[in-house]
């Protein structure tokens, strides 16, 4: 997904294996962009796994004073938070130790790769005559 403050920015969905860069879009938030097209926000689904080129650097969750804080992690899972507040930032990264950092707190220019998109739910087809699920074959 893309944070609420990126709704007026051209966007597209992320693809497995692609390289992304953290970018300040000038709308009040940091998001991801492709290095080949830094004007388009790349939206990520919750549950997407990301691998960063180096230790993720961010400002603190309480104040962005310009001094980077190293998270100690290069892997993260994209999450959505604050969903009950439409005017709060929603895009976040969850690190292996359980820490969650808003994406807008990441420093610009960090490289990441999409290593896995979230699994899509599989719903068993229902037989129209019996109402019973059909067996899944495959």
C-alpha positions in Angstrom: 0.0 0.0 0.0 1.0 3.6 -0.1 0.7 6.0 2.8 -2.2 8.5 2.8 0.1 11.4 2.0 1.2 9.6 -1.2 -2.3 9.3 -2.7 -1.7 12.3 -5.0 1.6 10.9 -6.2 1.8 8.6 -9.3 2.2 5.0 -8.0 2.5 1.4 -8.9 2.8 -2.0 -7.1 6.1 -3.6 -6.1 7.5 -6.6 -7.9 9.5 -9.5 -6.5 13.2 -9.0 -7.0 13.1 -5.3 -7.8 15.5 -2.8 -6.2 13.9 0.2 -4.4 15.2 3.3 -2.8 13.7 5.2 0.1 12.6 8.6 -1.2 11.1 11.8 0.3 8.3 12.7 -2.0 7.8 16.1 -0.6 4.3 15.3 0.6 5.1 14.8 4.3 6.2 11.2 4.0 9.0 8.9 2.9 8.2 6.0 0.6 9.8 3.7 -1.9 10.7 4.5 -5.5 12.5 2.6 -8.2 16.0 4.1 -9.0 14.9 4.2 -12.6 11.8 6.3 -11.9 12.1 8.3 -8.7 8.9 10.3 -9.3 6.7 7.2 -9.0 5.9 5.8 -5.5 6.2 2.0 -5.3 3.4 0.6 -3.1 4.0 -2.4 -1.0 1.5 -4.9 0.3 1.5 -5.7 4.0 3.6 -8.9 4.7 6.1 -8.1 1.9 9.6 -9.0 2.9 12.4 -6.6 2.2 16.2 -6.9 2.3 18.2 -3.7 2.7 21.7 -3.1 1.3 22.9 -2.0 4.7 21.7 -1.6 8.2 18.4 0.4 8.1 18.9 4.0 9.3 16.0 6.0 10.7 15.2 8.9 13.0 13.8 8.1 16.4 10.0 7.4 16.5 9.6 10.5 18.8 11.7 13.1 17.0 13.5 13.3 13.6 16.5 15.4 14.6 18.6 14.5 11.6 20.8 12.1 13.5 20.4 8.6 12.1 19.7 5.7 14.4 20.9 2.3 13.2 18.3 -0.4 13.7 20.8 -3.2 13.6 18.8 -4.9 10.9 18.9 -5.4 7.2 15.7 -7.5 6.9 12.2 -6.2 7.5 8.5 -7.0 6.8 6.2 -4.3 5.6 3.3 -3.7 7.9 0.3 -1.3 8.1 -0.3 0.4 11.5 -2.7 3.1 12.8 -5.4 1.9 10.4 -8.1 3.4 12.7 -6.7 6.9 12.1 -6.9 8.0 8.5 -4.7 11.0 9.1 -1.8 9.0 10.7 1.0 7.4 8.8 0.2 3.8 8.1 3.3 2.4 6.4 5.8 0.7 8.7 8.6 -1.8 8.8 8.8 -4.6 11.4 12.2 -5.9 12.2 13.2 -9.4 13.4 13.3 -8.3 17.0 9.7 -7.1 16.8 10.5 -3.4 16.7 8.2 -1.4 14.3 9.3 1.8 12.7 7.2 4.1 10.5 8.5 4.1 7.0 8.4 7.9 7.0 11.1 7.9 9.7 13.6 6.2 7.4 16.4 8.2 6.0 16.3 8.9 2.2 18.5 7.0 -0.2 18.6 3.6 1.4 18.4 0.6 -1.1 16.2 -2.4 -0.5 15.1 -5.4 -2.6 11.7 -7.0 -2.6 12.5 -10.6 -1.7 9.0 -12.0 -1.2 5.4 -10.8 -1.6 2.8 -11.9 0.9 1.0 -15.2 0.2 -2.4 -14.8 -1.2 -5.3 -16.5 0.6 -6.6 -19.6 -1.2 -10.3 -20.1 -0.9 -11.8 -23.5 -1.8 -14.4 -23.3 -4.6 -17.8 -24.3 -3.4 -20.0 -26.7 -5.4 -23.1 -24.8 -6.3 -25.5 -27.8 -5.9 -24.3 -29.1 -2.5 -22.8 -26.1 -0.9 -19.8 -28.3 0.1 -16.2 -27.3 -0.7 -14.7 -28.9 -3.7 -11.4 -30.7 -3.1 -8.3 -28.7 -4.1 -6.2 -30.4 -6.7 -2.7 -29.4 -7.4 
